Amino acid sequence: MHPPAATVPTVHAHITDAVKAPDLIRLTPHTVLARFETLKIYAALGAVRTLLDRGTITPGQTVVDSSSGIYALALALACHRYGLRCHIVASTTVDATMRVQLEILGATVDQMPPSQDLLLDQERRVRRVRELLARQPDMHWMRQYHDPVHYTGYEEFADLVAAALPDRELTVVGAVGTGASSAGLVLPLRRRGQAVRLVGLQPFGSVTFGSDRFSDPEAIIAGIGSAIPFGNVRHELYDTVHWIDFRHAMAGAIGLLRDHAVFAGLSTGAAYLAARWEAARHSQRTYLILGADTGHRYVERAFARHREAPDPHTLKPHQITDLASLALPWSVMEWRRSPHPPAHPRPEETV
């Protein structure tokens, strides 16, 4: 076979243009992975550009937000591009590699003390942001968890998906997290008339889809769940929800690397595992897996344990019809675009 014809390379004006778009990799005839270096570049760039255009923020101003990792880097890169100052209130999960990058990019960083309690870590971060705003009211709080301005950047990703996968029978499989990537991608596609199903991934212990009564002691799947309600999560967008524990996500990530040579994070591993199961049941659809980041920050606590990881080909979920039946280590339920679980307070009452 002859190699494909070379294309003229693009010279980018800033690193954010080079890394924002994912590599689209066909894993099977009906499964495609969108592999990002950091998915949240779209969210940060779109939010910053929109806020500058509105006059809500101005060059030289300081923006502040809380992050467990990849949004922090995305926001620091967006601020570097547009001449803003950046302050990050970092989760305990932010490692030295990430922190050094943030500091060299000019961001200032407050990092929370070590904690195995997700709720405590998130509450501490929100409290610290409020303290900073009280002292420096000219700071702008980006509120990635609640401000729908973070949807805007994903419209560009939706354009890319629509061009690459024009199939009307599309299922998007990805971590719920803040909810911005799901809403930002799926809403524009559905407005165009595509019959897009949305499958969301959650860890056990997250309030977002009602698994907060559970504890997964090994969980380090940063950013895909929450101990506090997030306003940017649009529950009514989701067709199906999978709850996956650390060991199964680890198995998925290691299986993705072993089977397809793709080195991606734990949320991608969880999405890969869920998409395999979904595709085996409904093979007529096309499945798009959102690979939010690379696997580098999970090397020691996940990939180094590859010999003990279960074989993903042997794993299957516990199928449930209500949250009362939710069970470790992997459950799946048809959410059917239902609204927010009524047992939880509204997001604005919490944060």
C-alpha positions as CSV (number, residue, x, y, z in Angstrom):
1,M,0.0,0.0,0.0
2,H,1.1,3.5,-0.7
3,P,1.3,6.0,2.2
4,P,-1.4,8.7,2.1
5,A,-0.5,11.9,0.3
6,A,1.2,14.5,2.5
7,T,-0.9,17.5,3.5
8,V,0.4,21.0,3.9
9,P,1.2,21.5,7.7
10,T,-0.5,24.4,9.5
11,V,1.7,26.9,11.3
12,H,-0.2,27.9,14.4
13,A,-0.2,31.3,16.1
14,H,-0.3,29.8,19.6
15,I,0.1,26.4,21.2
16,T,-3.6,26.4,22.1
17,D,-4.5,26.2,18.4
18,A,-2.2,23.2,18.0
19,V,-3.5,21.1,20.9
20,K,-7.2,22.0,21.2
21,A,-8.5,19.7,18.4
22,P,-8.4,15.9,19.1
23,D,-6.9,13.1,17.1
24,L,-9.7,11.0,15.7
25,I,-8.7,7.4,15.9
26,R,-10.9,4.5,14.5
27,L,-10.7,1.7,17.1
28,T,-13.3,-0.6,15.4
29,P,-15.5,-0.2,12.4
30,H,-18.1,1.4,14.6
31,T,-16.0,3.0,17.4
32,V,-13.9,6.2,17.1
33,L,-11.8,7.8,19.9
34,A,-11.4,11.5,20.1
35,R,-8.1,11.7,21.9
36,F,-7.2,15.0,23.5
37,E,-4.1,16.2,25.1
38,T,-6.5,18.2,27.2
39,L,-10.2,18.4,26.4
40,K,-10.8,21.5,28.4
41,I,-8.8,23.8,26.0
42,Y,-12.1,24.2,24.2
43,A,-13.9,25.2,27.4
44,A,-11.3,27.7,28.5
45,L,-10.7,29.3,25.2
46,G,-14.4,29.6,24.4
47,A,-15.1,31.1,27.8
48,V,-12.2,33.5,27.9
49,R,-12.9,34.7,24.3
50,T,-16.6,35.2,25.0
51,L,-16.0,37.1,28.3
52,L,-13.5,39.4,26.6
53,D,-16.0,40.0,23.7
54,R,-18.7,40.9,26.2
55,G,-16.4,43.2,28.2
56,T,-17.0,41.1,31.3
57,I,-13.2,40.8,31.6
58,T,-10.4,42.9,30.2
59,P,-6.7,42.1,29.3
60,G,-4.5,42.3,32.4
61,Q,-7.3,41.3,34.7
62,T,-7.0,38.3,37.0
63,V,-9.3,35.3,36.5
64,V,-9.6,32.6,39.2
65,D,-11.0,29.2,39.4
66,S,-10.9,25.8,41.1
67,S,-9.6,22.8,39.3
68,S,-8.5,19.1,39.7
69,G,-6.0,19.4,36.9
70,I,-6.7,19.7,33.2
71,Y,-8.9,22.8,33.4
72,A,-6.2,24.5,35.3
73,L,-3.7,24.0,32.5
74,A,-6.3,24.9,29.9
75,L,-7.2,28.2,31.7
76,A,-3.5,29.1,32.2
77,L,-2.8,28.6,28.5
78,A,-5.9,30.7,27.5
79,C,-4.7,33.4,29.8
80,H,-1.2,33.2,28.4
81,R,-2.7,33.7,24.9
82,Y,-5.0,36.6,25.7
83,G,-2.9,38.5,28.2
84,L,-4.8,37.7,31.4
85,R,-3.5,36.9,34.9
86,C,-4.5,33.5,36.2
87,H,-4.9,32.2,39.7
88,I,-5.7,28.5,40.3
89,V,-7.1,27.0,43.5
90,A,-5.9,23.5,42.9
91,S,-7.2,20.1,44.1
92,T,-5.0,17.9,46.2
93,T,-4.8,15.7,43.0
94,V,-2.8,18.3,41.0
95,D,0.7,16.8,40.7
96,A,4.1,18.4,40.6
97,T,4.4,18.2,36.8
98,M,1.1,20.1,36.4
99,R,1.9,22.7,39.1
100,V,5.3,23.5,37.6
101,Q,3.8,24.1,34.2
102,L,1.2,26.4,35.8
103,E,3.8,28.4,37.6
104,I,6.0,28.8,34.6
105,L,3.0,29.9,32.5
106,G,2.6,32.7,35.1
107,A,-0.3,31.4,37.1
108,T,-0.3,31.6,40.8
109,V,-1.4,28.5,42.6
110,D,-3.1,27.7,45.9
111,Q,-3.1,23.9,46.5
112,M,-5.3,22.2,49.0
113,P,-3.7,19.9,51.6
114,P,-3.7,16.2,51.0
115,S,-7.1,14.6,51.4
116,Q,-8.9,11.4,50.5
117,D,-12.2,13.1,50.9
118,L,-13.5,14.5,47.6
119,L,-16.2,16.6,49.3
120,L,-13.7,18.1,51.7
121,D,-11.3,18.9,48.9
122,Q,-14.0,20.6,46.8
123,E,-15.5,22.5,49.7
124,R,-12.0,23.8,50.7
125,R,-11.4,25.0,47.1
126,V,-14.7,26.9,46.9
127,R,-14.1,28.4,50.3
128,R,-10.7,29.6,49.2
129,V,-12.0,31.1,46.0
130,R,-14.6,33.1,48.0
131,E,-11.9,34.3,50.4
132,L,-9.8,35.6,47.4
133,L,-12.8,37.4,45.9
134,A,-13.6,39.1,49.2
135,R,-10.0,40.4,49.3
136,Q,-9.7,41.2,45.6
137,P,-13.1,41.9,44.1
138,D,-11.6,42.8,40.8
139,M,-10.8,39.1,40.2
140,H,-13.3,37.3,37.9
141,W,-14.4,33.9,39.0
142,M,-14.6,31.7,35.9
143,R,-17.0,29.2,37.6
144,Q,-16.3,26.3,35.3
145,Y,-18.8,24.2,37.2
146,H,-21.7,26.6,36.8
147,D,-21.3,29.2,34.1
148,P,-22.7,27.9,30.7
149,V,-20.2,30.2,29.0
150,H,-18.0,27.1,29.1
151,Y,-20.3,25.4,26.6
152,T,-19.4,27.9,23.8
153,G,-15.9,26.6,22.9
154,Y,-17.2,23.1,22.2
155,E,-19.3,24.3,19.2
156,E,-16.0,24.2,17.3
157,F,-15.6,20.5,18.3
158,A,-19.2,19.8,17.3
159,D,-18.3,21.2,13.8
160,L,-15.4,18.8,13.6
161,V,-17.5,15.8,14.7
162,A,-20.3,16.6,12.2
163,A,-17.8,16.8,9.4
164,A,-15.8,13.6,10.4
165,L,-18.8,11.5,11.5
166,P,-21.9,12.6,9.5
167,D,-23.6,9.4,10.5
168,R,-27.0,10.4,12.0
169,E,-26.9,7.4,14.4
170,L,-24.2,8.6,16.7
171,T,-23.6,7.8,20.4
172,V,-21.2,10.0,22.4
173,V,-19.6,8.3,25.4
174,G,-17.7,10.4,27.9
175,A,-17.2,11.4,31.5
176,V,-19.8,13.8,32.9
177,G,-17.5,16.0,34.9
178,T,-18.6,19.6,34.9
179,G,-21.1,18.9,32.2
180,A,-19.7,21.5,29.8
181,S,-18.2,19.1,27.2
182,S,-21.4,17.0,27.1
183,A,-23.8,20.0,26.6
184,G,-21.3,21.9,24.4
185,L,-21.0,19.0,22.0
186,V,-24.4,17.3,22.0
187,L,-26.6,20.4,21.9
188,P,-25.2,21.8,18.6
189,L,-25.3,18.3,17.1
190,R,-28.9,17.7,18.1
191,R,-29.9,21.2,16.8
192,R,-28.6,20.1,13.4
193,G,-31.0,17.1,13.5
194,Q,-28.5,14.4,14.3
195,A,-30.0,11.6,16.4
196,V,-27.2,11.8,19.0
197,R,-27.4,9.5,22.1
198,L,-25.3,10.6,25.1
199,V,-23.8,8.1,27.5
200,G,-22.3,9.5,30.7
201,L,-19.6,8.1,32.9
202,Q,-19.6,8.6,36.7
203,P,-17.4,7.4,39.5
204,F,-18.9,6.0,42.7
205,G,-19.2,8.7,45.4
206,S,-20.4,11.4,43.0
207,V,-23.7,13.3,43.8
208,T,-24.2,14.2,40.1
209,F,-26.1,11.1,39.3
210,G,-26.9,9.9,42.9
211,S,-24.0,7.6,43.8
212,D,-22.8,9.6,46.8
213,R,-23.7,6.9,49.3
214,F,-20.9,4.8,47.9
215,S,-17.2,5.0,48.5
216,D,-14.5,3.8,46.2
217,P,-11.3,3.9,48.3
218,E,-9.0,3.7,45.3
219,A,-10.7,6.3,43.2
220,I,-8.4,8.8,41.7
221,I,-10.4,9.5,38.5
222,A,-10.1,13.2,38.8
223,G,-12.7,15.4,37.3
224,I,-15.4,12.9,36.2
225,G,-17.7,13.2,39.3
226,S,-18.4,15.6,42.0
227,A,-19.2,15.8,45.7
228,I,-21.2,19.0,45.2
229,P,-23.9,19.7,42.6
230,F,-22.7,21.3,39.3
231,G,-25.0,23.8,37.5
232,N,-23.4,23.0,34.1
233,V,-24.6,19.4,34.2
234,R,-27.8,19.1,32.1
235,H,-29.2,15.8,33.3
236,E,-31.9,15.8,30.7
237,L,-29.3,15.4,28.0
238,Y,-28.2,11.9,29.0
239,D,-29.7,8.7,27.6
240,T,-27.6,6.3,29.6
241,V,-25.3,6.5,32.7
242,H,-22.5,4.1,33.7
243,W,-21.0,4.1,37.2
244,I,-17.5,2.6,37.1
245,D,-15.0,2.0,39.9
246,F,-11.3,2.6,39.8
247,R,-10.2,-0.9,39.0
248,H,-12.6,-1.2,36.0
249,A,-11.5,2.2,34.7
250,M,-7.8,1.1,35.1
251,A,-8.6,-2.1,33.2
252,G,-10.2,0.0,30.4
253,A,-7.2,2.4,30.2
254,I,-4.7,-0.5,30.1
255,G,-6.8,-2.4,27.6
256,L,-7.0,0.6,25.4
257,L,-3.2,0.9,25.4
258,R,-2.7,-2.8,24.9
259,D,-5.3,-3.3,22.2
260,H,-4.9,0.1,20.3
261,A,-1.6,1.6,21.5
262,V,-3.4,4.6,22.9
263,F,-2.1,6.0,26.2
264,A,-5.0,7.9,27.8
265,G,-6.3,8.7,31.2
266,L,-8.6,6.8,33.5
267,S,-11.8,8.6,32.4
268,T,-11.0,7.5,28.9
269,G,-10.5,4.0,30.1
270,A,-13.9,4.1,31.7
271,A,-15.4,5.4,28.5
272,Y,-13.7,2.8,26.4
273,L,-15.0,0.0,28.7
274,A,-18.6,1.4,28.5
275,A,-18.4,2.0,24.7
276,R,-17.3,-1.6,24.2
277,W,-20.3,-2.9,26.1
278,E,-22.7,-0.5,24.4
279,A,-21.4,-1.3,20.9
280,A,-21.8,-5.0,21.5
281,R,-25.5,-4.5,22.1
282,H,-26.2,-1.9,19.4
283,S,-23.7,-2.4,16.7
284,Q,-25.5,-0.5,14.1
285,R,-24.6,2.9,15.7
286,T,-21.3,4.8,15.6
287,Y,-19.7,5.4,19.0
288,L,-17.5,8.4,19.7
289,I,-15.4,8.0,22.9
290,L,-14.2,11.3,24.5
291,G,-10.6,10.8,25.6
292,A,-10.1,13.9,27.9
293,D,-6.4,13.6,28.6
294,T,-3.3,11.5,28.3
295,G,-2.3,8.8,30.8
296,H,0.8,10.5,32.2
297,R,-0.6,11.6,35.6
298,Y,-1.9,8.0,36.3
299,V,1.4,6.2,35.6
300,E,2.3,5.3,39.2
301,R,-1.1,4.6,40.6
302,A,-2.7,2.9,37.6
303,F,-0.5,1.9,34.6
304,A,2.3,0.6,36.8
305,R,-0.2,-1.9,38.1
306,H,-1.0,-3.4,34.7
307,R,-0.3,-7.0,35.7
308,E,-3.1,-6.9,38.3
309,A,-5.7,-5.2,36.1
310,P,-8.7,-7.3,35.1
311,D,-9.1,-8.2,31.5
312,P,-11.6,-5.7,30.1
313,H,-12.9,-8.3,27.6
314,T,-14.3,-10.3,30.6
315,L,-16.1,-7.4,32.4
316,K,-19.7,-6.5,32.2
317,P,-22.0,-4.1,34.2
318,H,-24.8,-4.8,36.6
319,Q,-27.9,-3.5,34.7
320,I,-30.3,-1.6,36.9
321,T,-33.6,0.3,36.5
322,D,-33.4,2.6,39.5
323,L,-30.8,4.2,41.8
324,A,-31.8,2.1,44.7
325,S,-30.2,-0.9,42.9
326,L,-26.9,0.8,42.2
327,A,-24.0,-1.4,43.1
328,L,-20.2,-1.6,42.8
329,P,-18.1,-2.1,40.8
330,W,-19.9,-1.3,37.6
331,S,-23.6,-0.4,37.1
332,V,-25.5,0.9,34.1
333,M,-29.0,2.5,33.9
334,E,-31.1,3.9,31.1
335,W,-31.4,7.5,32.3
336,R,-33.9,8.4,29.5
337,R,-33.1,12.1,29.6
338,S,-34.6,12.5,33.1
339,P,-34.2,15.8,35.0
340,H,-31.9,16.3,38.0
341,P,-32.4,13.8,40.9
342,P,-34.8,15.5,43.2
343,A,-33.1,14.5,46.4
344,H,-30.2,16.9,45.9
345,P,-30.2,20.7,46.5
346,R,-30.1,23.0,43.6
347,P,-26.5,23.9,42.6
348,E,-26.8,27.6,43.5
349,E,-27.7,26.7,47.0
350,T,-24.5,24.7,47.4
351,V,-21.8,26.8,45.8
